[in-house]
Amino acid sequence: MSSPPPTLTYAGCLHGARLMLPVLPGLVVYATAFGAAAAGRGLSFGEGVAMSGIVYAGASQMVSLELWRGGWTPLAVLTVALVTATVNARLVLMGAAIQPWLRGAPRLSLVFGLFFMVDAAWLIASRYRDDGGRDIGVLFGAGMVSWIVWVAATIPGLLAGSLVVEPARFGLDLVMPVFFAAMAVPLWRGARVSGLPWATAGIVAALFAALVPGYVFIVAGAVAGAVVAGLSGGEPSRG
């Protein structure tokens, strides 16, 4: 028998927003750093805010700034697009992992809500689902409040201009990786189930980062870990 369709409630959205609150201080710092870096690259106020609002992907936005050019050619645009797609390719795997939980939800709500799915919201929703939660409003609420704060926090960075053009100099580039590591701990299922895929993903990503230029290591590590997890016969997904 198939599982009942998930629920989507306003209370669930509020719950997701509350679960996102501990993440917001780091998000504010990271978004402000992006805004300052964007201003340093010559983006106008409107361009910087629009980039945060439409792209809405911190890592991709930072990477895109590294490739930003004063004069654009079709090749330059294609390069930025491909790099952004590569960095964000992990969302394909994240979407596949959470798909059984979303099955049966209204299509329009999925199209709208999944726009707001980022790493932090996905991790929060995954933990909530593993605890037996069925309200997908948690995913959407966490993502939406993250989007609002991300766009808003970009503004002071843009206004500050070149004050923080090198986030790594102040350790700001570690904000999101540290958060991801902390959030991933409760997802650990024990060495037998989780150890091999996690180790495989890390080793493959490190090798690709050392041997292959660009950002292919992100996709390579994720795919390798997913393949090993599937072959090792880990816990079946709920749904």
Secondary structure, 3 states (H helix, E strand, C coil): CCCCCCECCHHHHHHHHHHHHHHHHHHHHHHHHHHHHHHHCCCCHHHHHHHHHHCCCHHHHHHHHHCCCCCCCHHHHHHHHHHHHHHHCHHHHHHHHHHHHHCCCCHHHHHHHHCCCCHHHHHHHHHHHHCCCCECHHHHHHHHHHHHHHHHHHHHHHHHHHHHCCHHHHCHHHHHHHHHHHHHHHHCCCHHHHHHHHHHHHHHHHHHHHHCCCCHHHHHHHHHHHHHHHHHCCCCCCC
